[in-house]
Amino acid sequence: MPQYPSSPAVEVRNLRVRRGGREVLHDVSLTIPRGSITGLLGPSGCGKTTLMRSIVGTQIIESGEIYALDLPAGSAALRHRIGYVTQAPSIYSDISVRENVMYFAALYGRTRTDVDDAITAVGLQAQARQRGDELSGGQQTRASLACALVARPELLVLDEPTVGLDPVLRVELWKQFHELAARGTTLLVSSHVMDEAEHCDRLLLIREGHLLAQLSPEQLRTQTGEQNLETAFLTLITMGSNA
């Protein structure tokens, strides 16, 4: 079993963020343990992407503190330790999948074997020689994920990585995420699909910029008395509005 420092992989304290003159995250505090898969779940537009951008250090914040891997978010020393896959594909369109992944491998000192492993992990062996602009939207997302995986980051932040993917590939990706966590990688995965909560060790439930809860799927069921996680989330919202 991997040995982890006692501190969490991510700690957020009293985070507030404004965008376009409107506060979109309201006094958010949370922790993410190392070597875990944490699901960030909530409806579209609730602040998930803004929170992720804040954690990786690309979002200007109004107030609060964020530490990732024991360093302030956005520190230069974190650039090679954190992988971030955005909703928009982040690959070069005029070179092949393999060349994209090889480029990122070179940046992080990884080998050709690492390149092959990353491409295999996302199921793009058959498309490895295709240019980025020849791929479907789902394939571009998978290629972006391969570019992040090849770096072997300690913390991997994935913004809705399974959107637009077929059910079989979704299952394969979640299997890969669990294997990464077992080897010591910490994953933060956002989704607006509650059935993906089943794959997570812990959940961060967010609505309208407010963190409603941080707990395990089983704790969510116990707290709400509901077995279906989508129903449990809706029940939690109702409980909070009536508090």
C-alpha positions as CSV (number, residue, x, y, z in Angstrom):
1,M,0.0,0.0,0.0
2,P,1.3,3.5,-0.8
3,Q,2.4,5.6,2.2
4,Y,0.8,9.1,2.3
5,P,1.7,12.2,4.2
6,S,-0.7,12.9,7.1
7,S,-1.9,16.1,5.4
8,P,-4.7,16.1,2.8
9,A,-4.0,16.3,-0.9
10,V,-6.2,19.4,-1.1
11,E,-7.4,21.8,1.6
12,V,-9.7,24.7,0.9
13,R,-10.6,27.2,3.6
14,N,-13.4,29.8,3.3
15,L,-13.1,30.2,-0.5
16,R,-15.0,32.9,-2.2
17,V,-14.9,33.6,-5.9
18,R,-16.5,36.3,-8.0
19,R,-17.0,36.1,-11.7
20,G,-18.6,38.9,-13.8
21,G,-19.4,40.8,-10.6
22,R,-21.4,37.9,-9.1
23,E,-20.2,35.6,-6.3
24,V,-20.2,32.1,-7.6
25,L,-18.6,30.2,-4.7
26,H,-19.7,31.1,-1.2
27,D,-17.4,30.4,1.7
28,V,-16.4,26.9,0.6
29,S,-14.2,24.8,2.9
30,L,-13.3,21.2,2.2
31,T,-10.5,18.6,2.3
32,I,-9.6,15.8,-0.2
33,P,-7.6,12.9,1.2
34,R,-4.6,11.5,-0.6
35,G,-4.9,8.4,-2.8
36,S,-8.7,8.7,-3.1
37,I,-11.3,9.3,-5.8
38,T,-13.4,12.3,-4.8
39,G,-16.5,13.1,-6.9
40,L,-17.5,16.7,-7.2
41,L,-21.2,16.5,-8.1
42,G,-23.9,19.0,-8.8
43,P,-26.0,20.4,-11.6
44,S,-24.5,22.3,-14.6
45,G,-23.6,25.8,-13.7
46,C,-23.3,25.2,-9.9
47,G,-19.6,26.2,-9.6
48,K,-17.8,22.9,-10.1
49,T,-15.5,24.1,-12.8
50,T,-14.7,27.3,-10.9
51,L,-13.8,25.3,-7.8
52,M,-11.6,23.0,-9.9
53,R,-9.9,26.0,-11.5
54,S,-9.3,27.5,-8.1
55,I,-7.7,24.2,-6.8
56,V,-5.3,24.0,-9.8
57,G,-4.4,27.7,-9.5
58,T,-5.9,29.1,-12.7
59,Q,-8.8,31.0,-11.1
60,I,-8.5,34.4,-9.4
61,I,-10.1,34.2,-6.0
62,E,-11.6,36.9,-3.9
63,S,-10.7,35.4,-0.5
64,G,-9.8,32.2,1.3
65,E,-6.9,29.8,1.2
66,I,-6.2,26.8,-1.0
67,Y,-3.4,24.3,-0.5
68,A,-2.6,21.5,-2.9
69,L,0.0,18.9,-2.0
70,D,1.0,21.1,0.9
71,L,1.7,24.1,-1.3
72,P,-0.4,27.2,-2.0
73,A,-2.5,26.6,-5.1
74,G,-0.9,27.9,-8.3
75,S,2.7,27.5,-6.9
76,A,5.3,26.9,-9.7
77,A,6.4,23.8,-8.0
78,L,3.0,22.2,-8.5
79,R,3.1,22.4,-12.3
80,H,4.6,19.0,-12.7
81,R,2.6,17.4,-9.9
82,I,-0.9,18.3,-10.9
83,G,-2.7,17.2,-14.0
84,Y,-5.9,19.0,-15.1
85,V,-8.2,17.9,-17.9
86,T,-10.7,20.5,-18.9
87,Q,-14.1,20.0,-20.5
88,A,-12.7,21.5,-23.7
89,P,-10.2,19.2,-25.5
90,S,-6.6,20.4,-24.9
91,I,-4.7,18.7,-27.7
92,Y,-3.0,20.0,-30.8
93,S,-5.3,19.5,-33.8
94,D,-2.6,19.2,-36.5
95,I,-0.5,16.4,-35.1
96,S,-1.5,12.8,-34.2
97,V,-2.7,11.4,-30.9
98,R,0.7,9.7,-30.4
99,E,2.6,12.9,-31.1
100,N,0.4,14.8,-28.7
101,V,1.1,12.3,-25.9
102,M,4.8,12.1,-26.8
103,Y,5.0,15.9,-26.5
104,F,3.7,15.8,-23.0
105,A,5.8,12.8,-22.1
106,A,8.9,14.7,-23.2
107,L,7.9,17.7,-20.9
108,Y,7.7,15.4,-17.9
109,G,10.6,13.0,-18.8
110,R,8.5,10.0,-19.5
111,T,9.3,7.1,-21.8
112,R,7.8,5.6,-25.0
113,T,6.4,2.8,-22.8
114,D,4.6,5.5,-20.7
115,V,3.2,6.9,-24.0
116,D,1.9,3.5,-25.0
117,D,0.4,2.8,-21.6
118,A,-1.5,6.2,-21.6
119,I,-2.9,5.7,-25.1
120,T,-4.0,2.1,-24.1
121,A,-5.6,3.3,-20.9
122,V,-8.0,5.6,-22.8
123,G,-8.7,3.1,-25.6
124,L,-7.2,5.0,-28.5
125,Q,-4.7,2.5,-29.9
126,A,-6.6,2.3,-33.2
127,Q,-6.6,6.1,-33.5
128,A,-3.0,6.7,-32.3
129,R,-1.9,7.9,-35.8
130,Q,-4.9,10.1,-36.4
131,R,-4.6,13.9,-36.2
132,G,-6.5,15.7,-33.5
133,D,-8.9,17.3,-36.0
134,E,-9.8,13.8,-37.3
135,L,-11.1,12.6,-34.0
136,S,-14.6,12.8,-32.7
137,G,-15.4,15.0,-29.7
138,G,-15.3,12.0,-27.3
139,Q,-12.0,10.8,-28.8
140,Q,-10.5,14.3,-28.3
141,T,-11.5,14.2,-24.7
142,R,-9.8,10.8,-24.3
143,A,-6.7,12.1,-26.0
144,S,-6.6,15.0,-23.6
145,L,-6.8,12.5,-20.7
146,A,-3.9,10.5,-22.2
147,C,-1.8,13.6,-22.2
148,A,-2.5,14.1,-18.5
149,L,-2.0,10.5,-17.6
150,V,1.4,10.2,-19.2
151,A,2.8,12.8,-16.8
152,R,1.8,10.5,-13.8
153,P,0.6,13.4,-11.7
154,E,0.2,13.1,-7.9
155,L,-3.1,15.0,-8.2
156,L,-5.4,14.5,-11.2
157,V,-8.3,17.0,-11.6
158,L,-10.8,15.9,-14.2
159,D,-13.7,18.2,-15.3
160,E,-16.6,16.0,-16.5
161,P,-14.2,13.5,-18.3
162,T,-17.0,11.0,-19.2
163,V,-19.4,13.4,-21.0
164,G,-20.2,12.1,-24.4
165,L,-18.6,8.7,-23.9
166,D,-20.4,5.5,-24.5
167,P,-21.2,3.3,-21.4
168,V,-18.6,0.7,-22.1
169,L,-15.8,3.3,-22.3
170,R,-17.1,5.0,-19.2
171,V,-16.8,1.8,-17.3
172,E,-13.2,1.3,-18.6
173,L,-12.2,4.8,-17.6
174,W,-13.5,4.4,-14.1
175,K,-11.6,1.2,-13.8
176,Q,-8.5,3.1,-14.8
177,F,-9.2,5.8,-12.3
178,H,-9.4,3.2,-9.5
179,E,-6.1,1.7,-10.6
180,L,-4.5,5.1,-10.5
181,A,-5.9,5.7,-7.0
182,A,-4.6,2.3,-5.9
183,R,-1.1,3.4,-7.0
184,G,-1.3,6.6,-4.9
185,T,-2.7,9.2,-7.3
186,T,-5.4,11.5,-5.9
187,L,-8.3,12.1,-8.2
188,L,-10.9,14.8,-8.2
189,V,-13.6,14.1,-10.8
190,S,-16.6,16.3,-11.5
191,S,-19.9,15.2,-12.9
192,H,-23.5,16.2,-13.1
193,V,-24.6,12.6,-13.4
194,M,-25.3,11.2,-10.0
195,D,-24.9,7.5,-10.9
196,E,-21.1,8.2,-11.2
197,A,-21.1,8.9,-7.5
198,E,-21.1,5.1,-7.0
199,H,-17.5,5.0,-8.3
200,C,-16.2,7.5,-5.7
201,D,-14.7,7.1,-2.3
202,R,-16.0,10.5,-1.2
203,L,-18.4,13.0,-2.5
204,L,-18.4,16.8,-2.6
205,L,-22.0,17.9,-3.3
206,I,-22.4,21.4,-4.5
207,R,-25.4,23.5,-5.5
208,E,-25.5,27.2,-6.5
209,G,-22.0,27.7,-5.3
210,H,-22.6,26.3,-1.8
211,L,-21.0,23.1,-0.6
212,L,-23.9,21.0,0.8
213,A,-21.9,18.1,2.1
214,Q,-18.6,16.1,2.0
215,L,-19.2,12.4,2.7
216,S,-19.1,8.9,1.3
217,P,-21.9,7.5,-0.9
218,E,-22.9,5.2,2.0
219,Q,-23.0,8.1,4.4
220,L,-25.2,10.0,2.0
221,R,-27.6,7.1,1.9
222,T,-27.6,6.8,5.7
223,Q,-28.1,10.5,6.2
224,T,-31.0,10.8,3.8
225,G,-32.6,7.3,4.1
226,E,-32.5,6.9,0.3
227,Q,-30.7,4.1,-1.6
228,N,-30.8,5.8,-5.0
229,L,-28.0,8.4,-5.0
230,E,-29.8,10.9,-7.2
231,T,-32.9,10.7,-4.9
232,A,-30.6,11.0,-1.9
233,F,-29.0,14.2,-3.4
234,L,-32.4,15.7,-4.0
235,T,-33.4,14.8,-0.4
236,L,-30.3,16.4,0.9
237,I,-31.2,19.7,-0.9
238,T,-34.7,19.6,0.6
239,M,-33.3,18.9,4.1
240,G,-30.9,21.9,3.7
241,S,-33.6,24.3,2.5
242,N,-35.8,23.3,5.4
243,A,-33.0,23.7,8.0
